[in-house]
Amino acid sequence: EERDPLDFSAELPLIHALKTAGPRLLQREVRSIGWYSSGEIYHAFKAGHIDQGCMFGPGLPWLAHHTDEQLPIADLVHGARMYAAAALALCGDYAALA
């Protein structure tokens, strides 16, 4: 399967929320990098159902969906906190990012 690349600006609210929350919640910068298009983000964007998105989550991406996939509990907790902070920010609670 071939897919055209997707490019989402770092200034979009979703990406901005994740990048802003990173230093506070993870004590490190959250960087934007290129990655192959996997999952449903490509199809949802091409069908016009979303106008912004990113691949983000705990663990090492090249280990995702393998037999015995695993990650440290701390990574799972950090990922959940990042998702929560981004969701709160997108709903207007910018204090979640402070």
N, C-alpha and C positions, 0 to 999 in steps of 0.2 A: 504494500500500500504506500502511495506517495501522498504527501500533504504539503501544501504551500506553507511557508513560515508565517507565524503570527507575531506581531510586534505591538506590545502594549506600552504606552508611555509610563514612565516612573511617576508622573504627576497625576495619574488617575487615582481616584479616591481609595480604591482597594489596595493598590500597590503602595501608595503613599502611607496608608495606615500601617501596613506591615513593616515598611522600612522605618517608620517613626517609632513603632513599638519595640523594635529589635534592641536598640541600645538600653532601654529601660528594663525590659523583661529578660533579655538574654545576655546583657552586658557585652554586646558586640554588635557591629554593623550588620545589617541584612543587605546583601548585595544582589543586584540583578545580573543574571547571566543567561546566556542562551541555552536552550535545552530542546531536545527533540519533542515534537508534539505527540503526546500520548494522552490517553483518557478521552473524555468527552468534551473537553474544552474546545477542541478544534471544531467539532461538529456543531456544538451549541453556538459558537461564534459565527460560523459560516451560514447557519440557518437564521441568524439575526436574533437569537434568543438572549444573548449577552453582548455587552459592548466593552467589557473589560474582564481581565482574568489573569491568573498566573498559576504556575505550578509551585506549590509551597507545602511543606510538611516536614514532620520529623523523620529522622532516619536518613540513610544514604540512598539516593534515588536509584542507583544501579542495582540495589538489592531488593527493590520493591517487587512484590508478587512472585517471589522465588519460594521454593520449598524451604520450610523452616525460617521464613522471613521473621526478623526480630529486630528490636531496638531497645536501648536502655530505657527504663521507666522514667528517668529524669528527662530524656528527650521527648517522651510522650507527654509528660506534664508541661514542658516548655512549649510544645506545639499547641496543646490545648489552651494555654494562657495566651499565646499569640492569636489564635483564632478568636478567642473571646474579646481581646482588646480591639482587634480589627472590626469585629461585628459591632461592638459598642460604639466605636468611632464612626462607623458608617451609619449608625442610627442617630448620630448627633451628640453622643457623649464623648467629647474630645478629651475629657479629663482622664479617660482610660489610657490615653497615650502620654499623659504628662508624667 
